[in-house]
Amino acid sequence: MFGAARTHLSGRTNCEDFAMDEELQRRVASNESMFRDVNEALRSGRWPGEDAAPVAYRCECARLGCSRLIELKARDYERVRAHPRRFLVAPGHELPDVETVVERHAGYLVVQKRDEAGRQAEATHPRP
């Protein structure tokens, strides 16, 4: 399922033996950072005391056309966002070439960027 997106991103068809170069890692991180910014805007629109209520966040994967919503509590999103290299993605939307799954939950994964993608994620992190 994700192979088509990888092919689109890379122009290659063999996903299993594919190692992303640094430029592609920067593009992937840039796409994911854009979705992270959307989720940051959602978070800032919450009223104080609403941390226990579920919120629908956008999947922060590298797929340009992804509009998948992931529901979780604001405090759980805050826990993910506390790490600049971590992103919230739907199961099956992870990219093993540039990120490691660090948490698995019902309905979503938390991934951590490595190498150039990790450096890019840190450089574009919206929080101090």
DSSP file with accessible surface (Angstrom, degrees, kcal/mol):
  #  RESIDUE AA STRUCTURE BP1 BP2  ACC     N-H-->O    O-->H-N    N-H-->O    O-->H-N    TCO  KAPPA ALPHA  PHI   PSI    X-CA   Y-CA   Z-CA
    1    1 A M    >         0   0  180      0, 0.0     3,-0.5     0, 0.0     4,-0.5   0.000 360.0 360.0 360.0 -44.6    0.0    0.0    0.0
    2    2 A F  T 3>  +     0   0   20      1,-0.2     4,-2.3     2,-0.2     3,-0.3   0.685 360.0  83.1 -82.3 -13.8    2.7    2.5    0.9
    3    3 A G  H 3> S+     0   0   28      1,-0.2     4,-2.7     2,-0.2    -1,-0.2   0.868  86.3  55.8 -57.3 -37.0    4.9    1.3   -2.0
    4    4 A A  H <> S+     0   0   75     -3,-0.5     4,-2.4     2,-0.2    -1,-0.2   0.909 108.3  47.6 -63.1 -40.7    3.0    3.5   -4.4
    5    5 A A  H  > S+     0   0   20     -4,-0.5     4,-2.6    -3,-0.3    -2,-0.2   0.911 112.1  49.7 -67.3 -40.2    3.8    6.6   -2.3
    6    6 A R  H  X S+     0   0   28     -4,-2.3     4,-2.6     2,-0.2     6,-0.4   0.917 110.2  50.6 -63.6 -41.2    7.4    5.6   -2.0
    7    7 A T  H  X S+     0   0   44     -4,-2.7     4,-3.2     1,-0.2     5,-0.3   0.932 111.2  49.2 -61.3 -43.2    7.6    5.2   -5.8
    8    8 A H  H  < S+     0   0  138     -4,-2.4    -2,-0.2     1,-0.2    -1,-0.2   0.920 114.7  44.3 -61.6 -44.0    6.0    8.6   -6.2
    9    9 A L  H  < S+     0   0   13     -4,-2.6    -1,-0.2     1,-0.2    -2,-0.2   0.874 127.9  27.0 -69.2 -36.2    8.5   10.2   -3.8
   10   10 A S  H  < S-     0   0   31     -4,-2.6    -2,-0.2     2,-0.2    -3,-0.2   0.679  90.5-130.0-103.8 -22.2   11.6    8.4   -5.1
   11   11 A G  S  < S+     0   0   69     -4,-3.2     2,-0.3     1,-0.3    -4,-0.1   0.553  74.4 113.7  77.8   6.1   10.8    7.7   -8.8
   12   12 A R        -     0   0  133     -6,-0.4    -1,-0.3    -5,-0.3    -2,-0.2  -0.750  56.1-156.8-108.8 159.1   11.9    4.1   -8.1
   13   13 A T  S    S+     0   0  123     -2,-0.3     2,-1.1     1,-0.1    -6,-0.1   0.650  73.6  80.3-109.3 -19.7    9.9    1.0   -8.1
   14   14 A N        +     0   0   80      1,-0.2    -1,-0.1    -7,-0.1     3,-0.1  -0.726  51.8 171.1 -93.2  96.9   11.8   -1.4   -5.8
   15   15 A C    >   +     0   0   12     -2,-1.1     3,-1.1     1,-0.2    -1,-0.2   0.837  67.1  60.7 -76.3 -34.9   10.8   -0.3   -2.3
   16   16 A E  T 3  S+     0   0  156      1,-0.3    -1,-0.2     3,-0.0    -2,-0.1   0.863 111.7  37.1 -66.9 -35.3   12.4   -3.1   -0.3
   17   17 A D  T 3  S+     0   0  134     -3,-0.1     2,-0.5     2,-0.0    -1,-0.3   0.179  91.8 121.6-101.3  19.7   16.0   -2.4   -1.4
   18   18 A F    <   -     0   0   10     -3,-1.1     2,-0.5    -5,-0.0    -3,-0.0  -0.692  40.8-169.9 -94.3 124.2   15.6    1.3   -1.5
   19   19 A A        -     0   0   76     -2,-0.5     2,-0.2    79,-0.0    79,-0.1  -0.969  25.2-127.8-111.7 123.0   17.9    3.6    0.7
   20   20 A M        -     0   0   14     -2,-0.5     2,-0.1    77,-0.1   -10,-0.0  -0.497  17.9-135.5 -73.6 134.7   16.8    7.2    0.7
   21   21 A D     >  -     0   0   90     -2,-0.2     4,-2.3     1,-0.1     5,-0.2  -0.316  31.1 -99.1 -79.8 171.9   19.4    9.8   -0.1
   22   22 A E  H  > S+     0   0  105      1,-0.2     4,-2.3     2,-0.2     5,-0.2   0.872 120.8  53.8 -63.6 -38.8   19.7   12.9    2.0
   23   23 A E  H  > S+     0   0   99      2,-0.2     4,-2.1     1,-0.2    -1,-0.2   0.936 110.8  46.5 -63.3 -43.0   17.8   15.2   -0.4
   24   24 A L  H  > S+     0   0   10      2,-0.2     4,-2.7     1,-0.2    -2,-0.2   0.908 109.8  54.3 -65.9 -38.9   14.8   12.8   -0.4
   25   25 A Q  H  X S+     0   0   14     -4,-2.3     4,-2.6     1,-0.2    -1,-0.2   0.913 107.6  51.0 -60.7 -39.3   15.0   12.5    3.4
   26   26 A R  H  X S+     0   0   77     -4,-2.3     4,-2.4     2,-0.2    -1,-0.2   0.916 110.8  48.1 -64.5 -41.5   14.8   16.4    3.6
   27   27 A R  H  X S+     0   0  109     -4,-2.1     4,-2.4     2,-0.2    -2,-0.2   0.914 111.9  49.2 -65.1 -42.9   11.7   16.3    1.3
   28   28 A V  H  X S+     0   0    0     -4,-2.7     4,-2.4     2,-0.2     5,-0.2   0.951 113.1  46.8 -60.7 -47.3   10.1   13.6    3.4
   29   29 A A  H  X S+     0   0    0     -4,-2.6     4,-2.6     1,-0.2    -2,-0.2   0.894 110.7  53.2 -63.8 -36.7   10.8   15.5    6.6
   30   30 A S  H  X S+     0   0   62     -4,-2.4     4,-1.8    -5,-0.2    -1,-0.2   0.927 109.3  48.2 -64.5 -44.4    9.5   18.7    5.1
   31   31 A N  H  X S+     0   0   28     -4,-2.4     4,-1.5     1,-0.2    -2,-0.2   0.934 114.5  45.8 -60.3 -46.0    6.2   17.1    4.1
   32   32 A E  H  X S+     0   0    0     -4,-2.4     4,-2.1     1,-0.2    -2,-0.2   0.884 108.8  55.6 -68.5 -35.2    5.8   15.6    7.6
   33   33 A S  H  X S+     0   0    6     -4,-2.6     4,-2.3    -5,-0.2    -1,-0.2   0.864 102.3  57.9 -64.9 -33.8    6.7   18.9    9.2
   34   34 A M  H  X S+     0   0   92     -4,-1.8     4,-1.6     1,-0.2    -1,-0.2   0.938 108.2  45.2 -61.7 -44.0    3.9   20.6    7.2
   35   35 A F  H  X S+     0   0   10     -4,-1.5     4,-2.1     1,-0.2    23,-0.2   0.865 108.8  57.0 -68.9 -32.8    1.3   18.2    8.8
   36   36 A R  H  X S+     0   0    0     -4,-2.1     4,-2.2     1,-0.2    -1,-0.2   0.925 104.5  52.8 -61.9 -40.3    2.9   18.7   12.2
   37   37 A D  H  X S+     0   0   82     -4,-2.3     4,-1.8     1,-0.2    -1,-0.2   0.882 106.1  53.2 -63.3 -37.9    2.2   22.4   11.8
   38   38 A V  H  X S+     0   0   58     -4,-1.6     4,-1.9     1,-0.2    -1,-0.2   0.940 110.2  47.6 -61.0 -45.1   -1.4   21.7   11.0
   39   39 A N  H  X S+     0   0    0     -4,-2.1     4,-2.5     1,-0.2    -2,-0.2   0.860 106.7  56.9 -66.7 -33.6   -1.7   19.7   14.2
   40   40 A E  H  X S+     0   0   20     -4,-2.2     4,-2.3     2,-0.2    -1,-0.2   0.903 106.0  50.8 -62.8 -39.0    0.0   22.5   16.1
   41   41 A A  H  X S+     0   0   62     -4,-1.8     4,-0.9     2,-0.2    -2,-0.2   0.903 109.3  50.8 -65.2 -39.8   -2.8   24.9   14.9
   42   42 A L  H >< S+     0   0   72     -4,-1.9     3,-0.8     1,-0.2    -2,-0.2   0.932 110.3  50.0 -60.7 -44.7   -5.4   22.4   16.1
   43   43 A R  H >< S+     0   0   79     -4,-2.5     3,-1.7     1,-0.2    -2,-0.2   0.909 105.7  55.3 -62.0 -40.9   -3.8   22.2   19.5
   44   44 A S  H 3< S+     0   0   85     -4,-2.3    -1,-0.2     1,-0.3    -2,-0.2   0.730  99.6  62.2 -70.4 -16.9   -3.6   25.9   19.9
   45   45 A G  T << S+     0   0   61     -4,-0.9    -1,-0.3    -3,-0.8     2,-0.2   0.380  82.6 107.7 -87.1   5.6   -7.4   26.2   19.3
   46   46 A R    <   -     0   0   60     -3,-1.7     3,-0.1    -4,-0.1     5,-0.0  -0.557  69.5-122.9 -84.8 148.2   -8.2   24.1   22.4
   47   47 A W    >   -     0   0  186     -2,-0.2     3,-1.7     1,-0.1     4,-0.1  -0.602  39.3 -91.0 -83.8 148.6   -9.7   25.6   25.6
   48   48 A P  T 3  S+     0   0  122      0, 0.0    -1,-0.1     0, 0.0     0, 0.0  -0.302 113.8  29.3 -56.6 140.5   -7.8   25.1   28.9
   49   49 A G  T 3  S+     0   0   77     -3,-0.1     3,-0.5     1,-0.0     4,-0.1   0.407  88.1 105.3  89.0  -1.6   -9.0   21.9   30.7
   50   50 A E    X   +     0   0   68     -3,-1.7     3,-1.3     1,-0.2    24,-0.4   0.262  40.5 110.4 -93.3  15.3   -9.9   20.1   27.5
   51   51 A D  T 3  S+     0   0   83      1,-0.3    24,-1.3    23,-0.1    23,-0.3   0.751  74.9  53.9 -63.2 -24.4   -6.8   17.8   27.6
   52   52 A A  T 3  S+     0   0   55     -3,-0.5    -1,-0.3    21,-0.1    -2,-0.1   0.654  89.5  92.9 -85.7 -13.7   -8.9   14.7   28.4
   53   53 A A  S <  S-     0   0   40     -3,-1.3    21,-1.0     1,-0.1    19,-0.1  -0.579  84.3-111.2 -81.9 138.7  -11.2   15.1   25.4
   54   54 A P  E     -A   73   0A  72      0, 0.0     2,-0.4     0, 0.0    19,-0.2  -0.409  32.8-163.7 -68.2 146.4  -10.2   13.3   22.2
   55   55 A V  E     -A   72   0A  14     17,-2.6    17,-2.2    -4,-0.1     2,-0.8  -0.973  20.3-124.9-129.0 144.6   -9.1   15.4   19.3
   56   56 A A  E     -A   71   0A  41     -2,-0.4     2,-0.3    15,-0.2    15,-0.2  -0.820  34.3-174.5 -92.4 111.1   -8.8   14.4   15.6
   57   57 A Y  E     -A   70   0A   0     13,-3.1    13,-3.4    -2,-0.8     2,-0.2  -0.761  27.3-106.8-102.3 153.7   -5.2   15.1   14.5
   58   58 A R  E     -A   69   0A  60     -2,-0.3    11,-0.2    11,-0.2    30,-0.2  -0.541  38.0-104.3 -75.9 141.6   -3.9   14.8   10.9
   59   59 A C        -     0   0    0      9,-2.6    30,-0.2    -2,-0.2    -1,-0.1  -0.457  27.3-148.3 -59.9 133.8   -1.6   11.9   10.1
   60   60 A E        +     0   0    0     28,-3.2   -24,-0.2    -2,-0.1    29,-0.2   0.011  50.3 131.4 -99.9  30.2    1.9   13.4   10.0
   61   61 A C  S    S-     0   0    0      1,-0.1   -26,-0.2     2,-0.1    33,-0.1  -0.133  71.1-106.9 -76.7 176.4    3.2   11.0    7.3
   62   62 A A  S    S+     0   0    0     31,-0.5     2,-0.5   -30,-0.0    -1,-0.1   0.515  80.5 116.1 -84.0  -5.4    5.1   11.9    4.2
   63   63 A R    >   -     0   0   44      1,-0.2     3,-1.3    30,-0.2    -2,-0.1  -0.524  56.5-153.0 -69.6 119.1    2.1   11.1    1.8
   64   64 A L  T 3  S+     0   0   96     -2,-0.5    -1,-0.2     1,-0.3   -59,-0.0   0.857  93.4  44.0 -62.2 -35.8    1.2   14.4    0.2
   65   65 A G  T 3  S+     0   0   75     -3,-0.0     2,-0.3     2,-0.0    -1,-0.3   0.395  82.8 125.8 -91.8   6.6   -2.5   13.3   -0.4
   66   66 A C    <   +     0   0   11     -3,-1.3    -8,-0.0     1,-0.1     0, 0.0  -0.477  22.1 163.8 -72.1 128.3   -3.0   11.8    3.1
   67   67 A S        +     0   0   89     -2,-0.3    -1,-0.1    -9,-0.1     2,-0.1   0.054  23.9 145.8-126.5  21.9   -6.0   13.2    4.9
   68   68 A R        -     0   0  114    -10,-0.1    -9,-2.6    -9,-0.1     2,-0.4  -0.375  38.5-145.1 -64.3 134.0   -6.2   10.4    7.5
   69   69 A L  E     -A   58   0A 105    -11,-0.2     2,-0.5    -2,-0.1   -11,-0.2  -0.861   8.6-160.9-103.1 139.9   -7.4   11.6   10.9
   70   70 A I  E     -A   57   0A   6    -13,-3.4   -13,-3.1    -2,-0.4     2,-0.5  -0.984  10.2-146.5-122.1 122.4   -6.1   10.1   14.1
   71   71 A E  E     +A   56   0A 138     -2,-0.5     2,-0.3   -15,-0.2   -15,-0.2  -0.789  36.5 134.4 -95.6 126.0   -8.1   10.5   17.3
   72   72 A L  E     -A   55   0A   9    -17,-2.2   -17,-2.6    -2,-0.5     2,-0.1  -0.967  56.3 -81.2-157.3 166.7   -6.2   10.8   20.6
   73   73 A K  E >>  -A   54   0A  79     -2,-0.3     4,-2.0   -19,-0.2     3,-0.7  -0.431  37.3-120.4 -73.8 148.1   -6.3   13.0   23.7
   74   74 A A  H 3> S+     0   0    2    -21,-1.0     4,-2.6   -24,-0.4     5,-0.2   0.873 113.9  56.0 -56.9 -38.1   -4.5   16.3   23.6
   75   75 A R  H 3> S+     0   0  119    -24,-1.3     4,-1.5     1,-0.2    -1,-0.3   0.860 106.5  50.9 -66.2 -31.8   -2.2   15.2   26.5
   76   76 A D  H <> S+     0   0   46     -3,-0.7     4,-1.6   -25,-0.3    -1,-0.2   0.887 109.7  49.8 -71.0 -37.2   -1.1   12.2   24.4
   77   77 A Y  H  X S+     0   0    0     -4,-2.0     4,-2.9     1,-0.2    -2,-0.2   0.917 107.6  54.7 -64.5 -40.2   -0.4   14.4   21.4
   78   78 A E  H  X S+     0   0   58     -4,-2.6     4,-1.2     1,-0.2    -1,-0.2   0.872 104.0  55.1 -59.4 -38.0    1.7   16.7   23.7
   79   79 A R  H  < S+     0   0   90     -4,-1.5     4,-0.2     2,-0.2    -1,-0.2   0.907 111.2  44.3 -63.5 -41.0    3.8   13.7   24.8
   80   80 A V  H >< S+     0   0    1     -4,-1.6     3,-1.6     1,-0.2     6,-0.3   0.947 112.3  51.9 -66.3 -47.3    4.6   13.0   21.1
   81   81 A R  H 3< S+     0   0    0     -4,-2.9    -1,-0.2     1,-0.3    -2,-0.2   0.686  89.1  79.4 -68.9 -15.4    5.3   16.6   20.3
   82   82 A A  T 3< S+     0   0   70     -4,-1.2    -1,-0.3    -5,-0.2    -2,-0.2   0.723  89.2  63.0 -64.3 -17.7    7.7   16.9   23.3
   83   83 A H  S X  S-     0   0   82     -3,-1.6     3,-1.9    -4,-0.2    -1,-0.1  -0.938  76.7-150.7-111.6 116.6   10.3   15.2   21.0
   84   84 A P  T 3  S+     0   0   42      0, 0.0    -1,-0.1     0, 0.0    40,-0.1   0.761  95.7  51.2 -60.4 -25.1   11.3   17.2   17.9
   85   85 A R  T 3  S+     0   0   55     28,-0.1    28,-2.7    37,-0.1     2,-0.3   0.451  93.0  96.3 -91.5   1.0   12.1   14.1   15.9
   86   86 A R  E <   -B  112   0B  48     -3,-1.9     2,-0.3    -6,-0.3    26,-0.2  -0.741  48.6-178.8-101.9 143.3    8.8   12.3   16.7
   87   87 A F  E     -B  111   0B   0     24,-2.4    24,-2.6    -2,-0.3     2,-0.5  -0.954  27.1-123.0-136.7 154.9    5.7   12.2   14.5
   88   88 A L  E     +B  110   0B   0     -2,-0.3   -28,-3.2    22,-0.2     2,-0.3  -0.845  40.0 168.4 -98.8 120.6    2.2   10.8   14.7
   89   89 A V  E     -B  109   0B   0     20,-2.5    20,-3.2    -2,-0.5     5,-0.1  -0.964  36.3-108.8-135.5 155.5    1.3    8.5   11.8
   90   90 A A    >   -     0   0    0     -2,-0.3     3,-2.3    18,-0.2     4,-0.2  -0.469  54.5 -85.1 -73.4 149.4   -1.4    6.0   10.9
   91   91 A P  T 3  S+     0   0   57      0, 0.0    -1,-0.1     0, 0.0    13,-0.0  -0.323 119.5  24.9 -55.9 135.0   -0.4    2.3   10.9
   92   92 A G  T 3  S+     0   0   40     -3,-0.1   -90,-0.1   -91,-0.0    -2,-0.0   0.306 100.5  91.0  90.6  -7.7    1.1    1.4    7.5
   93   93 A H    <   +     0   0    7     -3,-2.3   -31,-0.5     2,-0.0   -30,-0.2   0.399  58.9 112.5 -99.0   2.8    2.2    5.0    6.8
   94   94 A E        -     0   0   46     -4,-0.2   -92,-0.0   -33,-0.1   -33,-0.0  -0.395  59.7-143.3 -75.2 153.8    5.6    4.7    8.4
   95   95 A L    >>  -     0   0    0      1,-0.1     3,-1.9    -2,-0.1     4,-1.7  -0.882   9.1-167.7-117.7  94.3    8.8    4.8    6.3
   96   96 A P  T 34 S+     0   0   75      0, 0.0    -1,-0.1     0, 0.0    -2,-0.0   0.733  82.1  67.7 -58.5 -20.3   11.4    2.3    7.7
   97   97 A D  T 34 S+     0   0   41      1,-0.2   -77,-0.1     3,-0.0     3,-0.1   0.757 119.7  15.4 -70.7 -23.6   14.2    3.9    5.6
   98   98 A V  T <4 S+     0   0    0     -3,-1.9    16,-2.7     1,-0.2     2,-0.3   0.450 123.9  44.3-129.4  -4.9   14.1    7.1    7.6
   99   99 A E  E  <  -C  113   0B   5     -4,-1.7     2,-0.4    14,-0.2    14,-0.2  -0.983  59.5-140.4-145.9 156.6   12.2    6.5   10.8
  100  100 A T  E     -C  112   0B  65     12,-2.4    12,-2.6    -2,-0.3     2,-0.6  -0.945  25.8-122.2-116.4 134.7   11.8    4.0   13.6
  101  101 A V  E     +C  111   0B  38     -2,-0.4    10,-0.2    10,-0.2     3,-0.1  -0.672  34.9 171.1 -74.6 119.6    8.5    3.1   15.2
  102  102 A V  E     +     0   0B  54      8,-2.7     2,-0.3    -2,-0.6     9,-0.2   0.594  63.9  24.7-106.6 -16.6    9.0    3.9   18.9
  103  103 A E  E     -C  110   0B  42      7,-1.5     7,-2.3     2,-0.0     2,-0.4  -0.987  59.9-160.3-147.8 142.9    5.4    3.4   20.0
  104  104 A R  E     +C  109   0B 177     -2,-0.3     2,-0.3     5,-0.2     5,-0.2  -0.995  20.6 165.6-123.3 128.4    2.4    1.4   18.8
  105  105 A H  E >   -C  108   0B  72      3,-2.5     3,-1.2    -2,-0.4     2,-0.5  -0.880  50.3 -77.2-132.8 166.4   -1.2    2.3   19.9
  106  106 A A  T 3  S+     0   0  105     -2,-0.3     3,-0.0     1,-0.2    -2,-0.0  -0.513 119.7   1.5 -64.8 113.1   -4.6    1.3   18.7
  107  107 A G  T 3  S+     0   0   47     -2,-0.5     2,-0.3   -37,-0.1    -1,-0.2   0.331 128.2  46.0  93.1  -8.6   -5.1    3.5   15.6
  108  108 A Y  E <   - C   0 105B  14     -3,-1.2    -3,-2.5   -18,-0.2     2,-0.3  -0.996  57.4-146.5-160.6 162.0   -1.7    5.2   15.4
  109  109 A L  E     -BC  89 104B   6    -20,-3.2   -20,-2.5    -2,-0.3     2,-0.5  -0.906  14.9-138.5-123.2 155.8    2.0    4.9   15.6
  110  110 A V  E     -BC  88 103B   0     -7,-2.3    -8,-2.7    -2,-0.3    -7,-1.5  -0.981  26.6-170.5-113.3 124.4    4.7    7.2   16.9
  111  111 A V  E     -BC  87 101B   0    -24,-2.6   -24,-2.4    -2,-0.5     2,-0.5  -0.846  13.4-147.1-114.7 153.8    7.8    7.3   14.7
  112  112 A Q  E     -BC  86 100B  61    -12,-2.6   -12,-2.4    -2,-0.3   -26,-0.2  -0.984  19.6-128.1-122.5 125.9   11.2    8.9   15.3
  113  113 A K  E     - C   0  99B   1    -28,-2.7     2,-0.3    -2,-0.5   -14,-0.2  -0.388  23.9-160.8 -70.8 147.2   13.2   10.4   12.4
  114  114 A R    >>  -     0   0   79    -16,-2.7     4,-1.7    -2,-0.1     3,-0.8  -0.774  47.9  -8.6-119.8 167.0   16.8    9.3   11.9
  115  115 A D  H 3> S-     0   0   87     -2,-0.3     4,-2.1     1,-0.2     3,-0.2  -0.089 128.4  -7.0  53.0-136.4   19.8   10.8   10.0
  116  116 A E  H 3> S+     0   0   27      1,-0.2     4,-2.7     2,-0.2    -1,-0.2   0.879 136.7  55.6 -62.5 -38.2   19.0   13.8    7.7
  117  117 A A  H <> S+     0   0    0     -3,-0.8     4,-2.3     1,-0.2    -1,-0.2   0.902 108.5  49.4 -61.9 -37.6   15.3   13.5    8.2
  118  118 A G  H  X S+     0   0    0     -4,-1.7     4,-2.3     2,-0.2    -2,-0.2   0.911 110.3  49.2 -67.0 -41.9   15.8   13.7   11.9
  119  119 A R  H  X S+     0   0  116     -4,-2.1     4,-2.3     2,-0.2    -2,-0.2   0.917 112.2  48.9 -64.0 -41.1   18.0   16.8   11.6
  120  120 A Q  H  X S+     0   0   47     -4,-2.7     4,-1.6     2,-0.2    -2,-0.2   0.909 109.4  52.5 -64.0 -41.5   15.4   18.4    9.3
  121  121 A A  H  < S+     0   0    0     -4,-2.3     4,-0.4    -5,-0.2    -2,-0.2   0.914 111.0  47.0 -62.0 -42.1   12.7   17.6   11.8
  122  122 A E  H >< S+     0   0   98     -4,-2.3     3,-1.0     1,-0.2    -1,-0.2   0.912 110.0  53.3 -65.5 -40.3   14.6   19.2   14.6
  123  123 A A  H 3< S+     0   0   83     -4,-2.3    -1,-0.2     1,-0.2    -2,-0.2   0.801 115.8  39.2 -66.8 -27.8   15.4   22.3   12.5
  124  124 A T  T 3< S+     0   0   49     -4,-1.6    -1,-0.2    -5,-0.1    -2,-0.2   0.334  79.9 133.9-105.3   7.4   11.7   22.8   11.7
  125  125 A H    <   -     0   0   35     -3,-1.0    -3,-0.1    -4,-0.4   -40,-0.0  -0.377  50.0-146.5 -61.7 128.2   10.3   21.9   15.2
  126  126 A P  S    S+     0   0   59      0, 0.0    -1,-0.1     0, 0.0    -4,-0.0   0.543  71.8  75.7 -79.4  -4.1    7.7   24.7   16.0
  127  127 A R              0   0   51    -46,-0.1    -2,-0.0     1,-0.1     0, 0.0  -0.797 360.0 360.0-110.8 150.6    8.4   24.7   19.8
  128  128 A P              0   0  178      0, 0.0    -1,-0.1     0, 0.0     0, 0.0  -0.192 360.0 360.0 -68.6 360.0   11.3   26.1   21.7
